[in-house]
Amino acid sequence: MITAINAALEAGKEILSVYETDDFDIENKADNSPLTKADRKAHNMIMKHLETTGYPVLSEEGKEMAYDERSDWYKFWCVDPLDGTKEFIKRNGEFTVNIAMIEDQKTMNGVIYVPVTQELYVGINGLGSWKMTGIDADYKVDSLESLFEKGSKLPMTSAVNEPFTVVGSRSHMNDETREIINTYEQKFGKTEVISRGSSLKLCMVAEGKADFYPRFAPTMEWDTAAGQAIAQAAGMLVTTADMETPLLYNKKELLNPWFVVRKKGV
């Protein structure tokens, strides 16, 4: 994971080098989502690091890969070099670098770096999750032990918040989402709904700052893999909308089903 963490930090440095200019070089991809110079620079930097590990890489900004090419991957990296490109363009700081290790279709370890706020989240299956603050993009990680000494183990609280706190997307608050929020409001009483961009929503549940994150709108595997690893290592539950089925990776179709992230007991 040290390689992945350093890759995320250096990708963050590349992103900031563009963020601090007026030249985003924005274009639209086939699905009409935006792509910037920062996305491309971050992807290239991450690939430079991860190629040294010998494991294949599935990246949002990599070449389109048919299922036949990746169907036999048992272990691979799942990457979103710049999650929240729309937030990047808006300059609100709510964008992240996401890198996850997938094994046997399950997300095992993950790192999320927030370049503007210098927050770093790391989750390792069987060990737990940590949040480090004040981690400059120039920081180099030599050992996990020394890194974790700089941070706090997650969650910061596992108790249900008062008021019950739901985190959601800034742009995907549809009728289905409102309906499930209303259901939880009847169960827990007064409910606060917070909007966040990118994978920060999963991080909020991992921290314990939010109790529930329903996503009843399209996402891709690279949007969720790192955040799911961090949330699960922190003891949170990540399932499809049926509240039971695990969210799996390297499917024939890379589009995620609707899913929910929640504290145990929620």
N, C-alpha and C positions, 0 to 999 in steps of 0.2 A: 504493500500500500504506500510505502514511502515514495516510490516512483510516481504513483498516481497523484499523491498530494503535491509533490513538487511540480508536476505537470499542470495541476490546477492553478497553483500560485503563479507560475510563469505565464500561463494563458491569461490570468487576470492582469498581469503586467501589460501584455499585448493589448488587451481590451482597453485598459486605461489610456494607453498611448493614442488610441483613436478617440476615446470618450472626451479627452481634453482638447480635441480639435473641432473644427467645423466641417471636416471632410469625412462623413460617414460612408460615402459611396453606396447609397441605398439602391437595391434592386429588388424586384419581386420574383419569388420562386414560382414553380408551376402551380402550387396550391394557394398562391397569392399572399403568402406570408413573406415578411421582409427579410432581407439578407444584407448585412453590412460588411464593410472591410474588417471590422472587429471580429465577426463570426469566422471569417476566413483565416485571419491571423491566429486566432485562438485555436482553431482546428489544426493548423499546421504545427503549432508549438506542441500541442498535446500528442499528435501523431509522432513527432520526433522523440518524445519520451517513451510512449507506450510501445512503440515498435521494438524497443530494446528488451521487452519482457518476453517476446516470443508468442504472445497470445494475440489472436485476431481482434480487430477493433470495429465495432459498429457505431458510427458517428452520424449525427444528423447532417453534418456538412460533408460527409464522405461520399464516395461514389455510390450510386443506387445499387443495392445488392439483392439479387434474386434469392429466393428461399433455397433453391438448389445449391447455391454457393455456401450457405451458412447452416444448412439443416443439420449437419453433423457436428456443429460446434458444441462442445461440452462446457468449455470455459472460455470466456471472452470479456472484453471491455465494452461497456455501453456508455456512450459519451454524448453530452450536449455541450458543445464548446461555449455557447452563449445562450443560456435559457432565459427567455424574457427579452427578446430583441426589441419588441414594441416598447418595453419599459426603458431599454437602453436609448432608443430614439427619443423618448419623452424626457430623458435625463432625470428620472426620478430615483435612480440608484437601485431599484428593485430587480436586479438581474444577477445571474449566478453562472458559475462554471460547475458542471455536473459530471462526475466520473464514477462508474460503478463496475464492480467485478461480478459477472454472472456465472453461475455454475449450475449445470443441470436445470436450466430454465428458472433458477431462483436467484434473486439478488442477494449477494452475500456481504459485500463490503462497499462502502460508498464515501465519497468526499464531495462536499459542496463548498465553494468559495464565493464570497460576496465581495468583489473588488472595492466598491466604493466605501463600504462600512468596515472593511478589513476583518470580517468575521469568517471563521473557518469551522465547518462541521465535519466530523469524521465518525463513521459508524463501522464497527467490525463485529461480524457475527460471532457470538459466543463471548465477546469481551465487553461490549457496550458502546455507547456513543458519547462524544465529547464536543463541547463548543469552546473554541478559542477566540478571543477578541484581540484587536490590535495587532493582527498578523499582516504585516506589510507584504506586498507582492514580491519584494526582494528577499523575503525570508527563505532560508533553505533548511529543510527538515533532515536531520541526521538519524534520529531515532524516534519511534513513537512515544517512548517513555518521556523523553525530554519535551516533546510537543505537548503531551497530555498534562504535564506539570504546569503548563501555562494556561490551562483551561479548566472547565467545570464538567463533571460527568452529568449526562442527561438521563432522565428528565430533572429539571429543577424542582418540579412538583408533579406528583402522580395523582393528587386529589383533584376532583372536579372543581373547576373555577366557579366563583360567584361574582358576577352572573355567569351562567353557562356560556362558553365562548366558542363560536363557530368562525372558522376562517374560510374565505372563499376567493374566487377569482374576481378581478376587477371587471372582467368583460363577459362572464358566463353565468350570471345570476338568472337562470331560467325558472319556469314554473315548477319543474320537478325538484329543483334545489330548494325553492321556497317551501314546497310541500313537506319535504323531510325536515327542514328547519322548524316548521310549525309543529311537527310531531314531537321533536325533542323539546320544544318550548313547553308543550303540555306536560312533559315528563319532568323537566328540571326547573321550570319556572322562567323567570326573566332571562332573556338571551341577548347576548351582544354579538353582532356580526361584524367581523373585521375583514377588510379587503387587503390582499397582498399579491404581488406579482411573482411569477416564476415558481421555482421549487421552494421558495421561502415559506409557502403554506405548509408543506410537509415538515419543514424545520420547526415551525411554530408548535405543531403537535408534539414533535420529538422533545422539544424543550418543556412542554407542559403549559405553555402560554395559551394554547388553544386546546379545546377538548375534542373537537370534531371538524373534519374537513371532508365534505361531500363533493365529488367531482362528477357531475352528470353532463359532461360535455367532452368533446374529443381531446385526447392527448395521445402522444406517441410513447413508445417504450423508453426512449432516452430522456423524456420529460420527467419520468417518475423513478427510474432505477436507483439512482443515488439517494434520493430522498426516502424511498421505501427502505433501503438498507439502514439508513440512519434512524428512521422512526422505529423500525422493528428491533434494532439493537438497543434502542432506548426502552423497549418493552411495550411499544404501541402496536396496534393491530391495523394491518393493511389488507383489505379484501375487495373483491368485486362488490357490487351494490347489494348482493344477496346476504352480505355480512358473514359469509362462510368460505367462499372459494378464494384461494390464494391468487394474487396477481402474478402471472407468469411472463417469462421473457423468451425472446427468439421464436416467437410464434410465426406461422406462415404470413399472417397479416400483422404488421407492427403497430397497428392502431390498438390502443388499450380499450377494454370495456369500461363502462362506468365503474367507479370505485369509491370507497370511503376509507378515511384514515381516522382512527379514534383511540382514545384511552381505553384501557380495560375497564369494563363496567359501564361503558357508555353505549 
